[in-house]
């Protein structure tokens, strides 16, 4: 894996947080490329929560299609919004 893969993953995740302001964090299942948990604040209605999950999956899926090795970097990780 290269440093480029990690920086591309971080850029992708930051973009998801930018597009989904209520998203507080999400986790990818260990050993799998599948969402394990998504946390939003405030808790949105189910249709909005579903749209957030779809945006996460679409963004990460597009990145994995471009760079398959990125999937290995994601599994078992939790990504959280940071405030400065």
HTML snippet that shows the backbone in 3Dmol.js (N, CA, C, O; Angstrom):
<script src="https://3Dmol.org/build/3Dmol-min.js"></script>
<div id="view" style="width:600px;height:400px;position:relative"></div>
<script>
const pdb = `
ATOM      1  N   UNK A   1       0.839  -1.178   0.000  1.00  0.00           N
ATOM      2  CA  UNK A   1       0.000   0.000   0.000  1.00  0.00           C
ATOM      3  C   UNK A   1       0.884   1.240   0.000  1.00  0.00           C
ATOM      4  O   UNK A   1       1.982   1.258   0.556  1.00  0.00           O
ATOM      5  N   UNK A   2       0.383   2.224  -0.617  1.00  0.00           N
ATOM      6  CA  UNK A   2       1.159   3.447  -0.692  1.00  0.00           C
ATOM      7  C   UNK A   2       0.525   4.523   0.175  1.00  0.00           C
ATOM      8  O   UNK A   2      -0.634   4.436   0.579  1.00  0.00           O
ATOM      9  N   UNK A   3       1.316   5.515   0.437  1.00  0.00           N
ATOM     10  CA  UNK A   3       0.826   6.676   1.178  1.00  0.00           C
ATOM     11  C   UNK A   3      -0.291   7.359   0.393  1.00  0.00           C
ATOM     12  O   UNK A   3      -1.191   7.958   0.981  1.00  0.00           O
ATOM     13  N   UNK A   4      -0.231   7.267  -0.941  1.00  0.00           N
ATOM     14  CA  UNK A   4      -1.277   7.857  -1.775  1.00  0.00           C
ATOM     15  C   UNK A   4      -2.632   7.242  -1.482  1.00  0.00           C
ATOM     16  O   UNK A   4      -3.635   7.955  -1.466  1.00  0.00           O
ATOM     17  N   UNK A   5      -2.688   5.933  -1.248  1.00  0.00           N
ATOM     18  CA  UNK A   5      -3.955   5.266  -0.946  1.00  0.00           C
ATOM     19  C   UNK A   5      -4.555   5.818   0.343  1.00  0.00           C
ATOM     20  O   UNK A   5      -5.752   6.097   0.406  1.00  0.00           O
ATOM     21  N   UNK A   6      -3.731   5.972   1.357  1.00  0.00           N
ATOM     22  CA  UNK A   6      -4.209   6.505   2.635  1.00  0.00           C
ATOM     23  C   UNK A   6      -4.695   7.939   2.474  1.00  0.00           C
ATOM     24  O   UNK A   6      -5.743   8.300   3.009  1.00  0.00           O
ATOM     25  N   UNK A   7      -3.953   8.752   1.749  1.00  0.00           N
ATOM     26  CA  UNK A   7      -4.376  10.148   1.567  1.00  0.00           C
ATOM     27  C   UNK A   7      -5.632  10.235   0.704  1.00  0.00           C
ATOM     28  O   UNK A   7      -6.480  11.095   0.939  1.00  0.00           O
ATOM     29  N   UNK A   8      -5.762   9.364  -0.285  1.00  0.00           N
ATOM     30  CA  UNK A   8      -6.983   9.343  -1.092  1.00  0.00           C
ATOM     31  C   UNK A   8      -8.183   8.910  -0.251  1.00  0.00           C
ATOM     32  O   UNK A   8      -9.277   9.453  -0.401  1.00  0.00           O
ATOM     33  N   UNK A   9      -7.980   7.937   0.628  1.00  0.00           N
ATOM     34  CA  UNK A   9      -9.053   7.500   1.515  1.00  0.00           C
ATOM     35  C   UNK A   9      -9.464   8.639   2.440  1.00  0.00           C
ATOM     36  O   UNK A   9     -10.656   8.894   2.613  1.00  0.00           O
ATOM     37  N   UNK A  10      -8.503   9.319   3.031  1.00  0.00           N
ATOM     38  CA  UNK A  10      -8.814  10.428   3.928  1.00  0.00           C
ATOM     39  C   UNK A  10      -9.547  11.544   3.187  1.00  0.00           C
ATOM     40  O   UNK A  10     -10.484  12.129   3.732  1.00  0.00           O
ATOM     41  N   UNK A  11      -9.143  11.845   1.972  1.00  0.00           N
ATOM     42  CA  UNK A  11      -9.816  12.873   1.179  1.00  0.00           C
ATOM     43  C   UNK A  11     -11.260  12.465   0.881  1.00  0.00           C
ATOM     44  O   UNK A  11     -12.167  13.295   0.937  1.00  0.00           O
ATOM     45  N   UNK A  12     -11.465  11.203   0.570  1.00  0.00           N
ATOM     46  CA  UNK A  12     -12.802  10.694   0.290  1.00  0.00           C
ATOM     47  C   UNK A  12     -13.688  10.796   1.524  1.00  0.00           C
ATOM     48  O   UNK A  12     -14.834  11.238   1.438  1.00  0.00           O
ATOM     49  N   UNK A  13     -13.155  10.388   2.668  1.00  0.00           N
ATOM     50  CA  UNK A  13     -13.915  10.429   3.918  1.00  0.00           C
ATOM     51  C   UNK A  13     -14.241  11.879   4.291  1.00  0.00           C
ATOM     52  O   UNK A  13     -15.364  12.176   4.698  1.00  0.00           O
ATOM     53  N   UNK A  14     -13.279  12.768   4.156  1.00  0.00           N
ATOM     54  CA  UNK A  14     -13.529  14.180   4.447  1.00  0.00           C
ATOM     55  C   UNK A  14     -14.617  14.742   3.553  1.00  0.00           C
ATOM     56  O   UNK A  14     -15.436  15.546   3.998  1.00  0.00           O
ATOM     57  N   UNK A  15     -14.631  14.325   2.294  1.00  0.00           N
ATOM     58  CA  UNK A  15     -15.664  14.784   1.369  1.00  0.00           C
ATOM     59  C   UNK A  15     -17.041  14.278   1.793  1.00  0.00           C
ATOM     60  O   UNK A  15     -18.028  15.009   1.697  1.00  0.00           O
ATOM     61  N   UNK A  16     -17.112  13.038   2.260  1.00  0.00           N
ATOM     62  CA  UNK A  16     -18.393  12.498   2.739  1.00  0.00           C
ATOM     63  C   UNK A  16     -18.889  13.308   3.932  1.00  0.00           C
ATOM     64  O   UNK A  16     -20.069  13.650   3.998  1.00  0.00           O
ATOM     65  N   UNK A  17     -18.002  13.618   4.874  1.00  0.00           N
ATOM     66  CA  UNK A  17     -18.400  14.424   6.036  1.00  0.00           C
ATOM     67  C   UNK A  17     -18.835  15.826   5.609  1.00  0.00           C
ATOM     68  O   UNK A  17     -19.763  16.388   6.192  1.00  0.00           O
ATOM     69  N   UNK A  18     -18.183  16.388   4.611  1.00  0.00           N
ATOM     70  CA  UNK A  18     -18.562  17.715   4.119  1.00  0.00           C
ATOM     71  C   UNK A  18     -19.957  17.697   3.500  1.00  0.00           C
ATOM     72  O   UNK A  18     -20.749  18.617   3.710  1.00  0.00           O
ATOM     73  N   UNK A  19     -20.251  16.651   2.741  1.00  0.00           N
ATOM     74  CA  UNK A  19     -21.551  16.543   2.074  1.00  0.00           C
ATOM     75  C   UNK A  19     -22.679  16.125   3.009  1.00  0.00           C
ATOM     76  O   UNK A  19     -23.851  16.354   2.709  1.00  0.00           O
ATOM     77  N   UNK A  20     -22.336  15.521   4.128  1.00  0.00           N
ATOM     78  CA  UNK A  20     -23.337  15.025   5.090  1.00  0.00           C
ATOM     79  C   UNK A  20     -23.074  15.672   6.453  1.00  0.00           C
ATOM     80  O   UNK A  20     -22.456  15.050   7.317  1.00  0.00           O
ATOM     81  N   UNK A  21     -23.533  16.905   6.656  1.00  0.00           N
ATOM     82  CA  UNK A  21     -23.200  17.636   7.884  1.00  0.00           C
ATOM     83  C   UNK A  21     -23.702  16.978   9.172  1.00  0.00           C
ATOM     84  O   UNK A  21     -23.141  17.232  10.237  1.00  0.00           O
ATOM     85  N   UNK A  22     -24.723  16.157   9.107  1.00  0.00           N
ATOM     86  CA  UNK A  22     -25.235  15.506  10.315  1.00  0.00           C
ATOM     87  C   UNK A  22     -24.478  14.223  10.656  1.00  0.00           C
ATOM     88  O   UNK A  22     -24.666  13.664  11.737  1.00  0.00           O
ATOM     89  N   UNK A  23     -23.625  13.754   9.744  1.00  0.00           N
ATOM     90  CA  UNK A  23     -22.867  12.524   9.962  1.00  0.00           C
ATOM     91  C   UNK A  23     -21.800  12.758  11.026  1.00  0.00           C
ATOM     92  O   UNK A  23     -20.942  13.628  10.878  1.00  0.00           O
ATOM     93  N   UNK A  24     -21.861  11.975  12.095  1.00  0.00           N
ATOM     94  CA  UNK A  24     -20.874  12.080  13.172  1.00  0.00           C
ATOM     95  C   UNK A  24     -19.749  11.062  12.985  1.00  0.00           C
ATOM     96  O   UNK A  24     -18.602  11.337  13.338  1.00  0.00           O
ATOM     97  N   UNK A  25     -20.067   9.892  12.434  1.00  0.00           N
ATOM     98  CA  UNK A  25     -19.052   8.881  12.216  1.00  0.00           C
ATOM     99  C   UNK A  25     -19.634   7.613  11.623  1.00  0.00           C
ATOM    100  O   UNK A  25     -20.849   7.419  11.586  1.00  0.00           O
ATOM    101  N   UNK A  26     -18.735   6.755  11.160  1.00  0.00           N
ATOM    102  CA  UNK A  26     -19.161   5.460  10.630  1.00  0.00           C
ATOM    103  C   UNK A  26     -18.016   4.473  10.766  1.00  0.00           C
ATOM    104  O   UNK A  26     -16.850   4.855  10.865  1.00  0.00           O
ATOM    105  N   UNK A  27     -18.370   3.210  10.769  1.00  0.00           N
ATOM    106  CA  UNK A  27     -17.382   2.135  10.905  1.00  0.00           C
ATOM    107  C   UNK A  27     -17.569   1.134   9.782  1.00  0.00           C
ATOM    108  O   UNK A  27     -18.674   0.932   9.276  1.00  0.00           O
ATOM    109  N   UNK A  28     -16.458   0.511   9.404  1.00  0.00           N
ATOM    110  CA  UNK A  28     -16.458  -0.544   8.401  1.00  0.00           C
ATOM    111  C   UNK A  28     -16.188  -1.857   9.131  1.00  0.00           C
ATOM    112  O   UNK A  28     -15.290  -1.935   9.969  1.00  0.00           O
ATOM    113  N   UNK A  29     -16.962  -2.876   8.812  1.00  0.00           N
ATOM    114  CA  UNK A  29     -16.801  -4.178   9.474  1.00  0.00           C
ATOM    115  C   UNK A  29     -15.389  -4.714   9.311  1.00  0.00           C
ATOM    116  O   UNK A  29     -14.792  -4.573   8.243  1.00  0.00           O
ATOM    117  N   UNK A  30     -14.852  -5.323  10.353  1.00  0.00           N
ATOM    118  CA  UNK A  30     -13.532  -5.944  10.243  1.00  0.00           C
ATOM    119  C   UNK A  30     -13.539  -7.066   9.203  1.00  0.00           C
ATOM    120  O   UNK A  30     -14.430  -7.914   9.198  1.00  0.00           O
ATOM    121  N   UNK A  31     -12.553  -7.058   8.343  1.00  0.00           N
ATOM    122  CA  UNK A  31     -12.411  -8.116   7.351  1.00  0.00           C
ATOM    123  C   UNK A  31     -13.382  -8.038   6.194  1.00  0.00           C
ATOM    124  O   UNK A  31     -13.374  -8.911   5.327  1.00  0.00           O
ATOM    125  N   UNK A  32     -14.217  -7.015   6.159  1.00  0.00           N
ATOM    126  CA  UNK A  32     -15.213  -6.886   5.091  1.00  0.00           C
ATOM    127  C   UNK A  32     -15.262  -5.447   4.611  1.00  0.00           C
ATOM    128  O   UNK A  32     -14.846  -4.527   5.316  1.00  0.00           O
ATOM    129  N   UNK A  33     -15.767  -5.267   3.420  1.00  0.00           N
ATOM    130  CA  UNK A  33     -15.997  -3.926   2.900  1.00  0.00           C
ATOM    131  C   UNK A  33     -17.494  -3.667   3.005  1.00  0.00           C
ATOM    132  O   UNK A  33     -18.209  -3.650   2.003  1.00  0.00           O
ATOM    133  N   UNK A  34     -17.960  -3.463   4.253  1.00  0.00           N
ATOM    134  CA  UNK A  34     -19.380  -3.261   4.524  1.00  0.00           C
ATOM    135  C   UNK A  34     -19.523  -2.344   5.734  1.00  0.00           C
ATOM    136  O   UNK A  34     -18.778  -2.461   6.707  1.00  0.00           O
ATOM    137  N   UNK A  35     -20.497  -1.425   5.659  1.00  0.00           N
ATOM    138  CA  UNK A  35     -20.743  -0.535   6.785  1.00  0.00           C
ATOM    139  C   UNK A  35     -21.204  -1.329   7.996  1.00  0.00           C
ATOM    140  O   UNK A  35     -22.055  -2.213   7.891  1.00  0.00           O
ATOM    141  N   UNK A  36     -20.636  -1.003   9.136  1.00  0.00           N
ATOM    142  CA  UNK A  36     -21.009  -1.660  10.381  1.00  0.00           C
ATOM    143  C   UNK A  36     -21.912  -0.757  11.211  1.00  0.00           C
ATOM    144  O   UNK A  36     -22.873  -1.225  11.822  1.00  0.00           O
ATOM    145  N   UNK A  37     -21.607   0.520  11.234  1.00  0.00           N
ATOM    146  CA  UNK A  37     -22.360   1.453  12.059  1.00  0.00           C
ATOM    147  C   UNK A  37     -22.266   2.839  11.440  1.00  0.00           C
ATOM    148  O   UNK A  37     -21.219   3.232  10.926  1.00  0.00           O
ATOM    149  N   UNK A  38     -23.365   3.570  11.494  1.00  0.00           N
ATOM    150  CA  UNK A  38     -23.406   4.958  11.040  1.00  0.00           C
ATOM    151  C   UNK A  38     -24.096   5.753  12.134  1.00  0.00           C
ATOM    152  O   UNK A  38     -25.188   5.399  12.579  1.00  0.00           O
ATOM    153  N   UNK A  39     -23.449   6.836  12.566  1.00  0.00           N
ATOM    154  CA  UNK A  39     -24.012   7.675  13.612  1.00  0.00           C
ATOM    155  C   UNK A  39     -24.199   9.084  13.084  1.00  0.00           C
ATOM    156  O   UNK A  39     -23.278   9.691  12.536  1.00  0.00           O
ATOM    157  N   UNK A  40     -25.411   9.591  13.261  1.00  0.00           N
ATOM    158  CA  UNK A  40     -25.736  10.956  12.855  1.00  0.00           C
ATOM    159  C   UNK A  40     -26.261  11.719  14.064  1.00  0.00           C
ATOM    160  O   UNK A  40     -26.885  11.153  14.961  1.00  0.00           O
ATOM    161  N   UNK A  41     -25.989  13.023  14.058  1.00  0.00           N
ATOM    162  CA  UNK A  41     -26.535  13.881  15.102  1.00  0.00           C
ATOM    163  C   UNK A  41     -26.947  15.196  14.470  1.00  0.00           C
ATOM    164  O   UNK A  41     -26.136  15.852  13.815  1.00  0.00           O
ATOM    165  N   UNK A  42     -28.190  15.587  14.657  1.00  0.00           N
ATOM    166  CA  UNK A  42     -29.246  14.847  15.351  1.00  0.00           C
ATOM    167  C   UNK A  42     -29.677  13.636  14.530  1.00  0.00           C
ATOM    168  O   UNK A  42     -29.422  13.556  13.328  1.00  0.00           O
ATOM    169  N   UNK A  43     -30.331  12.706  15.198  1.00  0.00           N
ATOM    170  CA  UNK A  43     -30.801  11.489  14.532  1.00  0.00           C
ATOM    171  C   UNK A  43     -31.813  11.873  13.452  1.00  0.00           C
ATOM    172  O   UNK A  43     -32.859  12.441  13.767  1.00  0.00           O
ATOM    173  N   UNK A  44     -31.520  11.574  12.192  1.00  0.00           N
ATOM    174  CA  UNK A  44     -32.418  11.962  11.101  1.00  0.00           C
ATOM    175  C   UNK A  44     -33.557  10.952  10.920  1.00  0.00           C
ATOM    176  O   UNK A  44     -33.504   9.841  11.447  1.00  0.00           O
ATOM    177  N   UNK A  45     -34.581  11.354  10.173  1.00  0.00           N
ATOM    178  CA  UNK A  45     -35.619  10.393   9.793  1.00  0.00           C
ATOM    179  C   UNK A  45     -34.995   9.254   8.985  1.00  0.00           C
ATOM    180  O   UNK A  45     -33.921   9.415   8.405  1.00  0.00           O
ATOM    181  N   UNK A  46     -35.662   8.123   8.951  1.00  0.00           N
ATOM    182  CA  UNK A  46     -35.121   6.920   8.302  1.00  0.00           C
ATOM    183  C   UNK A  46     -34.726   7.158   6.846  1.00  0.00           C
ATOM    184  O   UNK A  46     -33.692   6.653   6.409  1.00  0.00           O
ATOM    185  N   UNK A  47     -35.511   7.905   6.091  1.00  0.00           N
ATOM    186  CA  UNK A  47     -35.177   8.129   4.681  1.00  0.00           C
ATOM    187  C   UNK A  47     -33.893   8.949   4.530  1.00  0.00           C
ATOM    188  O   UNK A  47     -33.110   8.711   3.609  1.00  0.00           O
ATOM    189  N   UNK A  48     -33.677   9.900   5.418  1.00  0.00           N
ATOM    190  CA  UNK A  48     -32.449  10.694   5.385  1.00  0.00           C
ATOM    191  C   UNK A  48     -31.262   9.839   5.823  1.00  0.00           C
ATOM    192  O   UNK A  48     -30.188   9.916   5.226  1.00  0.00           O
ATOM    193  N   UNK A  49     -31.447   9.031   6.853  1.00  0.00           N
ATOM    194  CA  UNK A  49     -30.384   8.132   7.315  1.00  0.00           C
ATOM    195  C   UNK A  49     -29.986   7.169   6.192  1.00  0.00           C
ATOM    196  O   UNK A  49     -28.802   6.898   5.992  1.00  0.00           O
ATOM    197  N   UNK A  50     -30.960   6.665   5.476  1.00  0.00           N
ATOM    198  CA  UNK A  50     -30.695   5.765   4.349  1.00  0.00           C
ATOM    199  C   UNK A  50     -29.890   6.491   3.272  1.00  0.00           C
ATOM    200  O   UNK A  50     -28.965   5.917   2.698  1.00  0.00           O
ATOM    201  N   UNK A  51     -30.235   7.745   2.996  1.00  0.00           N
ATOM    202  CA  UNK A  51     -29.511   8.532   1.991  1.00  0.00           C
ATOM    203  C   UNK A  51     -28.059   8.770   2.420  1.00  0.00           C
ATOM    204  O   UNK A  51     -27.157   8.751   1.582  1.00  0.00           O
ATOM    205  N   UNK A  52     -27.832   8.993   3.706  1.00  0.00           N
ATOM    206  CA  UNK A  52     -26.470   9.176   4.210  1.00  0.00           C
ATOM    207  C   UNK A  52     -25.674   7.891   4.016  1.00  0.00           C
ATOM    208  O   UNK A  52     -24.536   7.925   3.547  1.00  0.00           O
ATOM    209  N   UNK A  53     -26.276   6.751   4.379  1.00  0.00           N
ATOM    210  CA  UNK A  53     -25.600   5.463   4.190  1.00  0.00           C
ATOM    211  C   UNK A  53     -25.263   5.244   2.714  1.00  0.00           C
ATOM    212  O   UNK A  53     -24.175   4.769   2.387  1.00  0.00           O
ATOM    213  N   UNK A  54     -26.182   5.587   1.837  1.00  0.00           N
ATOM    214  CA  UNK A  54     -25.961   5.414   0.401  1.00  0.00           C
ATOM    215  C   UNK A  54     -24.821   6.302  -0.088  1.00  0.00           C
ATOM    216  O   UNK A  54     -24.021   5.883  -0.924  1.00  0.00           O
ATOM    217  N   UNK A  55     -24.745   7.540   0.436  1.00  0.00           N
ATOM    218  CA  UNK A  55     -23.660   8.438   0.033  1.00  0.00           C
ATOM    219  C   UNK A  55     -22.306   7.896   0.476  1.00  0.00           C
ATOM    220  O   UNK A  55     -21.329   7.964  -0.270  1.00  0.00           O
ATOM    221  N   UNK A  56     -22.253   7.361   1.691  1.00  0.00           N
ATOM    222  CA  UNK A  56     -21.006   6.768   2.186  1.00  0.00           C
ATOM    223  C   UNK A  56     -20.601   5.599   1.288  1.00  0.00           C
ATOM    224  O   UNK A  56     -19.462   5.529   0.825  1.00  0.00           O
ATOM    225  N   UNK A  57     -21.530   4.695   1.049  1.00  0.00           N
ATOM    226  CA  UNK A  57     -21.244   3.503   0.229  1.00  0.00           C
ATOM    227  C   UNK A  57     -20.836   3.880  -1.184  1.00  0.00           C
ATOM    228  O   UNK A  57     -19.913   3.288  -1.743  1.00  0.00           O
ATOM    229  N   UNK A  58     -21.510   4.853  -1.763  1.00  0.00           N
ATOM    230  CA  UNK A  58     -21.190   5.272  -3.122  1.00  0.00           C
ATOM    231  C   UNK A  58     -19.783   5.873  -3.193  1.00  0.00           C
ATOM    232  O   UNK A  58     -18.999   5.526  -4.076  1.00  0.00           O
ATOM    233  N   UNK A  59     -19.472   6.767  -2.267  1.00  0.00           N
ATOM    234  CA  UNK A  59     -18.157   7.420  -2.282  1.00  0.00           C
ATOM    235  C   UNK A  59     -17.039   6.404  -2.074  1.00  0.00           C
ATOM    236  O   UNK A  59     -16.058   6.395  -2.817  1.00  0.00           O
ATOM    237  N   UNK A  60     -17.188   5.549  -1.064  1.00  0.00           N
ATOM    238  CA  UNK A  60     -16.150   4.560  -0.797  1.00  0.00           C
ATOM    239  C   UNK A  60     -16.079   3.516  -1.905  1.00  0.00           C
ATOM    240  O   UNK A  60     -14.991   3.074  -2.274  1.00  0.00           O
ATOM    241  N   UNK A  61     -17.231   3.122  -2.433  1.00  0.00           N
ATOM    242  CA  UNK A  61     -17.262   2.163  -3.535  1.00  0.00           C
ATOM    243  C   UNK A  61     -16.557   2.689  -4.772  1.00  0.00           C
ATOM    244  O   UNK A  61     -15.824   1.953  -5.434  1.00  0.00           O
ATOM    245  N   UNK A  62     -16.776   3.964  -5.088  1.00  0.00           N
ATOM    246  CA  UNK A  62     -16.095   4.570  -6.235  1.00  0.00           C
ATOM    247  C   UNK A  62     -14.586   4.566  -6.035  1.00  0.00           C
ATOM    248  O   UNK A  62     -13.831   4.282  -6.965  1.00  0.00           O
ATOM    249  N   UNK A  63     -14.148   4.883  -4.816  1.00  0.00           N
ATOM    250  CA  UNK A  63     -12.721   4.887  -4.532  1.00  0.00           C
ATOM    251  C   UNK A  63     -12.135   3.481  -4.664  1.00  0.00           C
ATOM    252  O   UNK A  63     -11.058   3.308  -5.234  1.00  0.00           O
ATOM    253  N   UNK A  64     -12.835   2.485  -4.145  1.00  0.00           N
ATOM    254  CA  UNK A  64     -12.350   1.097  -4.235  1.00  0.00           C
ATOM    255  C   UNK A  64     -12.324   0.628  -5.691  1.00  0.00           C
ATOM    256  O   UNK A  64     -11.431  -0.126  -6.078  1.00  0.00           O
ATOM    257  N   UNK A  65     -13.281   1.060  -6.495  1.00  0.00           N
ATOM    258  CA  UNK A  65     -13.264   0.695  -7.920  1.00  0.00           C
ATOM    259  C   UNK A  65     -12.035   1.263  -8.613  1.00  0.00           C
ATOM    260  O   UNK A  65     -11.468   0.631  -9.504  1.00  0.00           O
ATOM    261  N   UNK A  66     -11.622   2.472  -8.196  1.00  0.00           N
ATOM    262  CA  UNK A  66     -10.443   3.100  -8.786  1.00  0.00           C
ATOM    263  C   UNK A  66      -9.149   2.523  -8.219  1.00  0.00           C
ATOM    264  O   UNK A  66      -8.161   2.359  -8.935  1.00  0.00           O
ATOM    265  N   UNK A  67      -9.171   2.211  -6.902  1.00  0.00           N
ATOM    266  CA  UNK A  67      -7.977   1.714  -6.219  1.00  0.00           C
ATOM    267  C   UNK A  67      -8.388   0.569  -5.297  1.00  0.00           C
ATOM    268  O   UNK A  67      -8.633   0.802  -4.113  1.00  0.00           O
ATOM    269  N   UNK A  68      -8.469  -0.651  -5.801  1.00  0.00           N
ATOM    270  CA  UNK A  68      -8.950  -1.789  -5.005  1.00  0.00           C
ATOM    271  C   UNK A  68      -8.194  -2.009  -3.694  1.00  0.00           C
ATOM    272  O   UNK A  68      -8.773  -2.502  -2.726  1.00  0.00           O
ATOM    273  N   UNK A  69      -6.933  -1.657  -3.651  1.00  0.00           N
ATOM    274  CA  UNK A  69      -6.144  -1.860  -2.442  1.00  0.00           C
ATOM    275  C   UNK A  69      -6.621  -0.995  -1.272  1.00  0.00           C
ATOM    276  O   UNK A  69      -6.287  -1.277  -0.121  1.00  0.00           O
ATOM    277  N   UNK A  70      -7.389   0.043  -1.552  1.00  0.00           N
ATOM    278  CA  UNK A  70      -7.917   0.911  -0.497  1.00  0.00           C
ATOM    279  C   UNK A  70      -8.894   0.144   0.401  1.00  0.00           C
ATOM    280  O   UNK A  70      -9.034   0.469   1.580  1.00  0.00           O
ATOM    281  N   UNK A  71      -9.562  -0.864  -0.146  1.00  0.00           N
ATOM    282  CA  UNK A  71     -10.512  -1.652   0.654  1.00  0.00           C
ATOM    283  C   UNK A  71      -9.820  -2.257   1.872  1.00  0.00           C
ATOM    284  O   UNK A  71     -10.422  -2.348   2.942  1.00  0.00           O
ATOM    285  N   UNK A  72      -8.577  -2.665   1.724  1.00  0.00           N
ATOM    286  CA  UNK A  72      -7.830  -3.236   2.852  1.00  0.00           C
ATOM    287  C   UNK A  72      -7.567  -2.202   3.935  1.00  0.00           C
ATOM    288  O   UNK A  72      -7.497  -2.547   5.115  1.00  0.00           O
ATOM    289  N   UNK A  73      -7.421  -0.948   3.553  1.00  0.00           N
ATOM    290  CA  UNK A  73      -7.198   0.127   4.528  1.00  0.00           C
ATOM    291  C   UNK A  73      -8.450   0.447   5.339  1.00  0.00           C
ATOM    292  O   UNK A  73      -8.358   0.944   6.461  1.00  0.00           O
ATOM    293  N   UNK A  74      -9.610   0.165   4.773  1.00  0.00           N
ATOM    294  CA  UNK A  74     -10.875   0.549   5.406  1.00  0.00           C
ATOM    295  C   UNK A  74     -11.389  -0.449   6.428  1.00  0.00           C
ATOM    296  O   UNK A  74     -11.984  -0.054   7.430  1.00  0.00           O
ATOM    297  N   UNK A  75     -11.171  -1.729   6.194  1.00  0.00           N
ATOM    298  CA  UNK A  75     -11.819  -2.731   7.038  1.00  0.00           C
ATOM    299  C   UNK A  75     -11.398  -2.616   8.487  1.00  0.00           C
ATOM    300  O   UNK A  75     -10.217  -2.483   8.806  1.00  0.00           O
ATOM    301  N   UNK A  76     -12.395  -2.672   9.359  1.00  0.00           N
ATOM    302  CA  UNK A  76     -12.152  -2.607  10.790  1.00  0.00           C
ATOM    303  C   UNK A  76     -11.883  -1.211  11.326  1.00  0.00           C
ATOM    304  O   UNK A  76     -11.533  -1.062  12.497  1.00  0.00           O
ATOM    305  N   UNK A  77     -12.036  -0.199  10.508  1.00  0.00           N
ATOM    306  CA  UNK A  77     -11.749   1.166  10.944  1.00  0.00           C
ATOM    307  C   UNK A  77     -13.029   1.937  11.218  1.00  0.00           C
ATOM    308  O   UNK A  77     -14.085   1.675  10.642  1.00  0.00           O
ATOM    309  N   UNK A  78     -12.892   2.885  12.109  1.00  0.00           N
ATOM    310  CA  UNK A  78     -13.973   3.821  12.411  1.00  0.00           C
ATOM    311  C   UNK A  78     -13.502   5.202  11.981  1.00  0.00           C
ATOM    312  O   UNK A  78     -12.373   5.604  12.262  1.00  0.00           O
ATOM    313  N   UNK A  79     -14.376   5.914  11.304  1.00  0.00           N
ATOM    314  CA  UNK A  79     -14.071   7.263  10.834  1.00  0.00           C
ATOM    315  C   UNK A  79     -15.019   8.223  11.545  1.00  0.00           C
ATOM    316  O   UNK A  79     -16.235   8.030  11.527  1.00  0.00           O
ATOM    317  N   UNK A  80     -14.467   9.244  12.163  1.00  0.00           N
ATOM    318  CA  UNK A  80     -15.282  10.200  12.909  1.00  0.00           C
ATOM    319  C   UNK A  80     -14.994  11.607  12.442  1.00  0.00           C
ATOM    320  O   UNK A  80     -13.895  11.933  11.993  1.00  0.00           O
ATOM    321  N   UNK A  81     -16.020  12.428  12.563  1.00  0.00           N
ATOM    322  CA  UNK A  81     -15.876  13.851  12.247  1.00  0.00           C
ATOM    323  C   UNK A  81     -14.989  14.481  13.309  1.00  0.00           C
ATOM    324  O   UNK A  81     -15.122  14.177  14.495  1.00  0.00           O
ATOM    325  N   UNK A  82     -14.095  15.349  12.891  1.00  0.00           N
ATOM    326  CA  UNK A  82     -13.278  16.073  13.853  1.00  0.00           C
ATOM    327  C   UNK A  82     -13.657  17.546  13.808  1.00  0.00           C
ATOM    328  O   UNK A  82     -13.946  18.102  12.748  1.00  0.00           O
ATOM    329  N   UNK A  83     -13.648  18.153  14.964  1.00  0.00           N
ATOM    330  CA  UNK A  83     -13.947  19.578  15.070  1.00  0.00           C
ATOM    331  C   UNK A  83     -12.687  20.310  15.499  1.00  0.00           C
ATOM    332  O   UNK A  83     -11.956  19.848  16.375  1.00  0.00           O
ATOM    333  N   UNK A  84     -12.441  21.437  14.886  1.00  0.00           N
ATOM    334  CA  UNK A  84     -11.258  22.240  15.261  1.00  0.00           C
ATOM    335  C   UNK A  84     -11.704  23.594  15.715  1.00  0.00           C
ATOM    336  O   UNK A  84     -10.875  24.429  16.076  1.00  0.00           O
TER     337      UNK A  84
END
`;
const viewer = $3Dmol.createViewer("view");
viewer.addModel(pdb, "pdb");
viewer.setStyle({}, {cartoon: {color: "spectrum"}});
viewer.zoomTo();
viewer.render();
</script>
